[in-house]
Amino acid sequence: MRLRIVLPKIAAILAGIILFILLTIIFIPSSAIFDAASGALANKGYTLTASNVRKAYLLGIKGSGVTLSSEHGELLKFDKCVINMELLPLIIGRVNLDIKGAIGEGEINGTVSYRKSPAYEFYFKNIPLEMVPFFKNVMGASVKGVLKGKADIKGAGEKSNGVIRIEAQNVDLKGLKFGVMPIPDAFYQTVQGSLKIQNGSANLESFSFQGDGIYIRIKGNILLSSNAPLNLTMELMPKPEFIQKQNLIFLLMSKYNDTPGHYSLPIRGTLTNPSIQ
């Protein structure tokens, strides 16, 4: 009998607590939520800005002109972005965020969840590379093409594991440099890459560029930090006629010409400041 009286009271208290939490979240200004996200990224050396931010759905925010920047300038810019927190997982103590973004004709859809450790899952398609400022501001390159791919990562830092796969079509790449070393301008029909992450270290299992008169492959390891040292090797396999068209660049690369028609360049530095040794 006593249990019948106590259980409804406990249920009512829990319902009140959950309702209080939900009402608190609902009435938090969208600017406060955005400022909290900006503060978290600022601790990692990034800046988050937006031309407009407002509430979306029950527990979400949406913005336009959402831009992620670093000391090098803009890295990624969304025309539109919506972040929505799922209600049911929140009740059992799990934070689930649904994220949707638009870059030109391209789309990015994903989820970020957190309970004891974070998990990320993203899918992207039809991303116009010329609208991704990272290439110009960090790599100093002009890039055109269409990108698609997916990322599935669990954990953070040294405990992160997962895989990232990308594919780009009809890539026109010009002006790329690693430090002072220029890379030949070329048109690539297909660019494919697979990055396997184990315990915070990313192994570049395959990253290939199939182009007109040239084939490039990059391999090696990357620690997942903007300041972590790179340990990569870029192999270039140009045809003789391609070398003739950009002879000056291949003269600069002559010391990396290990066998006829094969160049092996060590990429060092960091993710945001790569260089050829």
Kinemage of the C-alpha trace (Angstrom):
@kinemage 1
@onewidth
@group {chain A} dominant
@subgroup {mainchain}
@vectorlist {calphas} color= white
{ca met a 1} P 0.000 0.000 0.000
{ca arg a 2} L 2.794 2.327 0.912
{ca leu a 3} L 4.500 1.629 -2.412
{ca arg a 4} L 1.394 2.717 -4.278
{ca ile a 5} L 1.538 6.066 -2.550
{ca val a 6} L 5.302 6.597 -2.871
{ca leu a 7} L 5.751 5.618 -6.551
{ca pro a 8} L 3.346 8.244 -7.978
{ca lys a 9} L 5.084 10.911 -5.879
{ca ile a 10} L 8.515 9.884 -7.176
{ca ala a 11} L 7.172 9.866 -10.743
{ca ala a 12} L 5.679 13.331 -10.257
{ca ile a 13} L 8.980 14.680 -8.883
{ca leu a 14} L 10.959 13.209 -11.797
{ca ala a 15} L 8.443 14.577 -14.294
{ca gly a 16} L 8.764 17.998 -12.675
{ca ile a 17} L 12.562 17.902 -12.859
{ca ile a 18} L 12.487 16.850 -16.538
{ca leu a 19} L 9.914 19.538 -17.339
{ca phe a 20} L 12.013 22.177 -15.563
{ca ile a 21} L 15.127 21.158 -17.562
{ca leu a 22} L 13.219 21.221 -20.851
{ca leu a 23} L 11.624 24.611 -20.145
{ca thr a 24} L 15.028 26.002 -19.168
{ca ile a 25} L 16.537 24.804 -22.479
{ca ile a 26} L 13.575 26.012 -24.518
{ca phe a 27} L 13.794 29.536 -23.133
{ca ile a 28} L 17.565 29.888 -23.365
{ca pro a 29} L 18.205 32.589 -25.997
{ca ser a 30} L 19.659 31.291 -29.259
{ca ser a 31} L 22.493 33.818 -28.935
{ca ala a 32} L 23.508 32.256 -25.596
{ca ile a 33} L 23.644 28.774 -27.146
{ca phe a 34} L 25.715 30.084 -30.062
{ca asp a 35} L 28.054 31.965 -27.711
{ca ala a 36} L 28.604 28.763 -25.706
{ca ala a 37} L 29.569 26.892 -28.889
{ca ser a 38} L 31.848 29.775 -29.913
{ca gly a 39} L 33.555 29.701 -26.522
{ca ala a 40} L 34.211 25.957 -26.735
{ca leu a 41} L 35.813 26.352 -30.189
{ca ala a 42} L 37.794 29.409 -29.087
{ca asn a 43} L 39.594 27.220 -26.537
{ca lys a 44} L 40.865 25.152 -29.486
{ca gly a 45} L 41.995 28.175 -31.500
{ca tyr a 46} L 38.943 28.539 -33.760
{ca thr a 47} L 36.407 31.330 -34.225
{ca leu a 48} L 32.711 30.731 -34.965
{ca thr a 49} L 30.608 33.549 -36.418
{ca ala a 50} L 27.217 33.894 -38.102
{ca ser a 51} L 25.317 36.625 -39.879
{ca asn a 52} L 22.039 35.492 -38.297
{ca val a 53} L 21.099 33.050 -35.511
{ca arg a 54} L 17.632 32.188 -34.206
{ca lys a 55} L 15.686 29.393 -32.529
{ca ala a 56} L 14.583 26.361 -34.567
{ca tyr a 57} L 12.084 23.657 -33.629
{ca leu a 58} L 11.754 22.843 -29.932
{ca leu a 59} L 15.384 22.497 -28.840
{ca gly a 60} L 17.372 23.807 -31.778
{ca ile a 61} L 18.989 26.808 -33.403
{ca lys a 62} L 19.541 27.757 -37.018
{ca gly a 63} L 21.763 30.297 -38.652
{ca ser a 64} L 22.942 31.659 -41.970
{ca gly a 65} L 26.434 32.655 -42.975
{ca val a 66} L 27.893 30.376 -40.296
{ca thr a 67} L 31.682 30.527 -40.596
{ca leu a 68} L 34.485 28.612 -38.883
{ca ser a 69} L 37.840 30.425 -38.942
{ca ser a 70} L 41.358 30.111 -37.586
{ca glu a 71} L 44.424 32.339 -37.543
{ca his a 72} L 44.778 31.555 -41.265
{ca gly a 73} L 41.313 32.943 -42.092
{ca glu a 74} L 38.020 31.279 -42.988
{ca leu a 75} L 38.107 27.471 -43.120
{ca leu a 76} L 34.479 26.474 -43.668
{ca lys a 77} L 31.390 28.512 -44.446
{ca phe a 78} L 27.766 27.333 -44.439
{ca asp a 79} L 25.049 29.208 -46.293
{ca lys a 80} L 22.584 27.657 -43.834
{ca cys a 81} L 23.010 25.495 -40.749
{ca val a 82} L 20.482 23.890 -38.367
{ca ile a 83} L 21.368 22.171 -35.070
{ca asn a 84} L 18.566 20.396 -33.232
{ca met a 85} L 18.755 18.528 -29.910
{ca glu a 86} L 16.671 15.316 -29.756
{ca leu a 87} L 14.212 15.230 -26.870
{ca leu a 88} L 13.921 11.524 -25.930
{ca pro a 89} L 17.673 10.778 -25.600
{ca leu a 90} L 18.005 13.865 -23.381
{ca ile a 91} L 15.539 12.393 -20.878
{ca ile a 92} L 17.804 9.360 -20.338
{ca gly a 93} L 20.950 11.467 -20.065
{ca arg a 94} L 22.273 11.292 -23.638
{ca val a 95} L 22.848 14.409 -25.719
{ca asn a 96} L 22.007 13.841 -29.396
{ca leu a 97} L 22.434 16.660 -31.887
{ca asp a 98} L 21.104 16.518 -35.442
{ca ile a 99} L 23.089 18.803 -37.733
{ca lys a 100} L 22.174 19.888 -41.250
{ca gly a 101} L 24.158 22.324 -43.344
{ca ala a 102} L 24.155 23.721 -46.878
{ca ile a 103} L 27.183 24.879 -48.865
{ca gly a 104} L 26.015 26.049 -52.273
{ca glu a 105} L 24.319 23.047 -53.891
{ca gly a 106} L 25.935 20.711 -51.369
{ca glu a 107} L 24.541 19.165 -48.188
{ca ile a 108} L 26.042 18.004 -44.913
{ca asn a 109} L 23.942 15.840 -42.582
{ca gly a 110} L 25.139 14.337 -39.360
{ca thr a 111} L 24.690 13.531 -35.705
{ca val a 112} L 26.802 14.247 -32.664
{ca ser a 113} L 25.973 12.254 -29.543
{ca tyr a 114} L 27.466 12.291 -26.081
{ca arg a 115} L 26.960 10.255 -22.967
{ca lys a 116} L 30.253 8.997 -21.548
{ca ser a 117} L 32.216 9.843 -24.705
{ca pro a 118} L 31.381 11.661 -27.970
{ca ala a 119} L 30.429 10.008 -31.255
{ca tyr a 120} L 30.219 11.695 -34.652
{ca glu a 121} L 28.577 10.535 -37.859
{ca phe a 122} L 28.422 12.751 -40.939
{ca tyr a 123} L 27.443 12.365 -44.580
{ca phe a 124} L 28.142 14.993 -47.198
{ca lys a 125} L 27.400 15.202 -50.910
{ca asn a 126} L 27.647 17.628 -53.838
{ca ile a 127} L 29.939 19.986 -51.916
{ca pro a 128} L 31.445 22.530 -54.357
{ca leu a 129} L 35.143 22.650 -53.459
{ca glu a 130} L 35.488 26.217 -54.722
{ca met a 131} L 33.160 27.261 -51.864
{ca val a 132} L 35.394 25.754 -49.152
{ca pro a 133} L 37.774 28.595 -48.114
{ca phe a 134} L 40.213 26.211 -46.364
{ca phe a 135} L 41.978 25.426 -49.646
{ca lys a 136} L 42.672 29.063 -50.483
{ca asn a 137} L 43.432 30.341 -46.971
{ca val a 138} L 45.491 27.409 -45.663
{ca met a 139} L 46.835 25.685 -48.785
{ca gly a 140} L 46.980 28.764 -51.037
{ca ala a 141} L 45.306 26.789 -53.825
{ca ser a 142} L 42.487 27.296 -56.283
{ca val a 143} L 40.274 24.190 -56.278
{ca lys a 144} L 37.158 23.311 -58.248
{ca gly a 145} L 35.201 20.072 -58.179
{ca val a 146} L 32.438 18.227 -56.336
{ca leu a 147} L 32.999 16.374 -53.068
{ca lys a 148} L 31.094 13.602 -51.311
{ca gly a 149} L 31.895 11.256 -48.442
{ca lys a 150} L 31.196 10.194 -44.876
{ca ala a 151} L 32.805 10.209 -41.441
{ca asp a 152} L 32.130 7.891 -38.502
{ca ile a 153} L 34.218 8.627 -35.387
{ca lys a 154} L 33.794 7.565 -31.761
{ca gly a 155} L 35.707 8.939 -28.799
{ca ala a 156} L 37.959 11.972 -28.504
{ca gly a 157} L 41.679 12.710 -28.464
{ca glu a 158} L 43.842 9.648 -27.879
{ca lys a 159} L 40.716 7.484 -27.482
{ca ser a 160} L 39.184 8.335 -30.860
{ca asn a 161} L 38.535 5.597 -33.427
{ca gly a 162} L 36.724 5.545 -36.755
{ca val a 163} L 37.016 6.138 -40.465
{ca ile a 164} L 36.664 9.028 -42.924
{ca arg a 165} L 36.091 8.374 -46.631
{ca ile a 166} L 35.924 10.989 -49.368
{ca glu a 167} L 35.563 11.088 -53.127
{ca ala a 168} L 35.753 14.076 -55.442
{ca gln a 169} L 35.028 14.290 -59.157
{ca asn a 170} L 36.393 16.603 -61.867
{ca val a 171} L 38.871 18.370 -59.610
{ca asp a 172} L 40.750 21.310 -61.113
{ca leu a 173} L 43.682 21.992 -58.766
{ca lys a 174} L 45.971 25.001 -59.261
{ca gly a 175} L 48.501 26.900 -57.149
{ca leu a 176} L 48.964 24.224 -54.480
{ca lys a 177} L 52.136 24.586 -52.401
{ca phe a 178} L 53.616 22.760 -49.437
{ca gly a 179} L 55.770 25.453 -47.878
{ca val a 180} L 57.773 26.878 -50.786
{ca met a 181} L 57.438 23.759 -52.957
{ca pro a 182} L 54.783 24.092 -55.709
{ca ile a 183} L 52.784 21.062 -56.826
{ca pro a 184} L 51.975 20.804 -60.563
{ca asp a 185} L 48.651 22.236 -61.706
{ca ala a 186} L 46.408 19.471 -63.023
{ca phe a 187} L 42.876 18.300 -63.722
{ca tyr a 188} L 41.898 15.113 -61.866
{ca gln a 189} L 38.950 13.013 -62.946
{ca thr a 190} L 38.812 11.303 -59.551
{ca val a 191} L 40.229 11.953 -56.087
{ca gln a 192} L 39.637 9.257 -53.454
{ca gly a 193} L 40.751 8.982 -49.865
{ca ser a 194} L 40.318 6.772 -46.804
{ca leu a 195} L 41.511 7.810 -43.346
{ca lys a 196} L 41.422 5.168 -40.582
{ca ile a 197} L 41.594 6.510 -37.021
{ca gln a 198} L 42.927 4.340 -34.188
{ca asn a 199} L 43.638 5.659 -30.699
{ca gly a 200} L 43.896 9.265 -31.858
{ca ser a 201} L 46.255 8.551 -34.751
{ca ala a 202} L 44.978 8.676 -38.329
{ca asn a 203} L 46.460 6.350 -40.934
{ca leu a 204} L 46.047 7.596 -44.495
{ca glu a 205} L 45.332 4.180 -45.999
{ca ser a 206} L 44.786 5.530 -49.496
{ca phe a 207} L 44.568 9.009 -50.951
{ca ser a 208} L 44.923 9.074 -54.722
{ca phe a 209} L 44.602 11.634 -57.526
{ca gln a 210} L 43.914 10.222 -60.991
{ca gly a 211} L 44.617 13.016 -63.456
{ca asp a 212} L 45.379 13.885 -67.053
{ca gly a 213} L 48.966 12.710 -67.471
{ca ile a 214} L 49.710 12.335 -63.770
{ca tyr a 215} L 48.867 10.059 -60.854
{ca ile a 216} L 49.483 11.117 -57.231
{ca arg a 217} L 49.301 9.035 -54.068
{ca ile a 218} L 49.662 10.274 -50.472
{ca lys a 219} L 50.234 7.936 -47.538
{ca gly a 220} L 51.350 8.126 -43.910
{ca asn a 221} L 50.137 9.019 -40.414
{ca ile a 222} L 48.507 12.080 -38.898
{ca leu a 223} L 47.810 12.861 -35.248
{ca leu a 224} L 44.401 14.521 -34.880
{ca ser a 225} L 45.542 17.945 -33.753
{ca ser a 226} L 46.069 21.151 -35.716
{ca asn a 227} L 49.596 21.469 -34.283
{ca ala a 228} L 50.564 17.794 -34.488
{ca pro a 229} L 53.542 16.979 -36.760
{ca leu a 230} L 52.815 15.375 -40.125
{ca asn a 231} L 54.488 12.213 -41.300
{ca leu a 232} L 53.295 11.830 -44.896
{ca thr a 233} L 54.789 10.910 -48.246
{ca met a 234} L 53.497 12.209 -51.571
{ca glu a 235} L 54.317 10.107 -54.630
{ca leu a 236} L 54.014 11.693 -58.071
{ca met a 237} L 53.990 9.567 -61.224
{ca pro a 238} L 53.808 11.958 -64.206
{ca lys a 239} L 53.992 10.984 -67.873
{ca pro a 240} L 56.862 12.470 -69.930
{ca glu a 241} L 54.561 14.828 -71.838
{ca phe a 242} L 53.131 16.135 -68.552
{ca ile a 243} L 56.646 16.820 -67.233
{ca gln a 244} L 57.446 18.805 -70.397
{ca lys a 245} L 54.440 21.080 -69.878
{ca gln a 246} L 55.519 21.984 -66.314
{ca asn a 247} L 59.240 21.408 -66.610
{ca leu a 248} L 60.253 24.161 -64.158
{ca ile a 249} L 58.317 22.608 -61.277
{ca phe a 250} L 59.826 19.190 -61.908
{ca leu a 251} L 63.292 20.756 -62.002
{ca leu a 252} L 62.619 22.062 -58.489
{ca met a 253} L 61.615 18.531 -57.524
{ca ser a 254} L 64.642 16.895 -59.096
{ca lys a 255} L 66.190 15.805 -55.800
{ca tyr a 256} L 63.017 13.837 -55.034
{ca asn a 257} L 63.174 11.958 -58.350
{ca asp a 258} L 64.149 8.505 -57.032
{ca thr a 259} L 63.402 6.480 -60.202
{ca pro a 260} L 62.430 7.496 -63.767
{ca gly a 261} L 58.881 8.874 -63.746
{ca his a 262} L 58.578 8.640 -59.939
{ca tyr a 263} L 58.973 11.408 -57.351
{ca ser a 264} L 58.741 10.843 -53.588
{ca leu a 265} L 58.216 13.959 -51.459
{ca pro a 266} L 58.190 13.874 -47.614
{ca ile a 267} L 55.434 16.121 -46.206
{ca arg a 268} L 56.197 17.484 -42.738
{ca gly a 269} L 55.082 20.489 -40.707
{ca thr a 270} L 51.519 20.510 -39.345
{ca leu a 271} L 47.995 20.230 -40.724
{ca thr a 272} L 47.667 24.008 -40.878
{ca asn a 273} L 51.259 24.594 -42.055
{ca pro a 274} L 52.469 21.633 -44.157
{ca ser a 275} L 55.834 21.721 -45.902
{ca ile a 276} L 58.136 19.554 -48.037
{ca gln a 277} L 61.436 18.654 -46.372
